[in-house]
Amino acid sequence: MSSKGKINQYTCATCGKSITTIDRDDGVTPMMLACRATPGCWGTSVSHMYHSSLQSLTPDHEWYKPDKLPKDRDMRQYVKQGGLLIRKLAQKEAR
């Protein structure tokens, strides 16, 4: 099943804040990631698993397949195996 175009949220267990993501490409995204909602927070954010109630939200981050493989060996392997990378969206790019 494709997740391309789907909206997800990740909520931090430490600060309680969330980011909203969109999958721009087909691929794999992690269940957990370092907090990106609060600068300086060292917490871990957990996926809401693309719950249907999230699909009307506006994303502030996107998961994408990079044009070139990352230089970091582990990240390069992750992308080769279908993993997507995350980046913050500019406000006008959200949808």
N, C-alpha and C positions, 0 to 999 in steps of 0.2 A: 504494500500500500504506500502510495506516495504522500509525503508530507509537504511537498512544494506548495508554497502559498499559504500554509497553515500558520496560525498564530499560537504562541506558547508563552508561558510566563515562568520565571524563576524567582522564588522568594528566599531571601536570606534568613537562616535560622538564628543569626546573631542580631542583626539590626531590624529585621522584620520588613524591610523594604523589598520591592520587586522591580524587575525589568521585564519588558514585553518584547518578544522576538518574533520574527517572521522567517520562514525557510525560503530563501530565494531559489535554491536548487534542491534536487533530490540528494539525499545523503543521510549520514548518521550524525546525531547531536548527542551530547552527554546528558546523563541523568542529573549530574551535579557539576557545578563550576564555582570558581571563586566569585565572591560578591562583586558586582559591578554597579550596584544601586547606590552605595554610600562610599564616597572617597575615604580611603584609609581603613575601611572595615576589612577585617581578616576572616570574616565568616564564609560559610559555604551556602550557596543558593541551590535549591532543589526544584526540579522541573514539575510543572503541573500537568504534564503528559497530554498537551494539546486539548484540554477539556473543551467541550463544545461551547461553554459559556464565555470563553476567551476570544472567540473568532471575530467579535465586533470591535475589539480593542485596537488602538493604534500602536504599532511597534515602535520601540526606540532603539532596538538593536536588530541586526540581521545575521542569519547563518548563510554562508556562501561558499561556493567552491572556488578556490583561488585560480587565477590564470597560470601562475607558476608555482611549483612546489616550494614549500618553505625550506629555508637553509637548515633549521634545526632538525636533526636526524629523527627524533621521536615524532615531531609534528609532521615531517615529510612522510613517515610511515603511516601515520594516522590518516592523512589525506589520501595516500595511495589506496588505503583500505576503505575509502568512501566517506571519511570524516569531513565535516564542514567546519569552517572557521567562523568566528564571531567578530563583528565590528559594530561600533555605535553609528547610528544613522543621524544625519543632519535632519532637522525638523521637516524640511520640505521634501525629503526622500521617503518619509515614513510609509507611505502606501504607494 
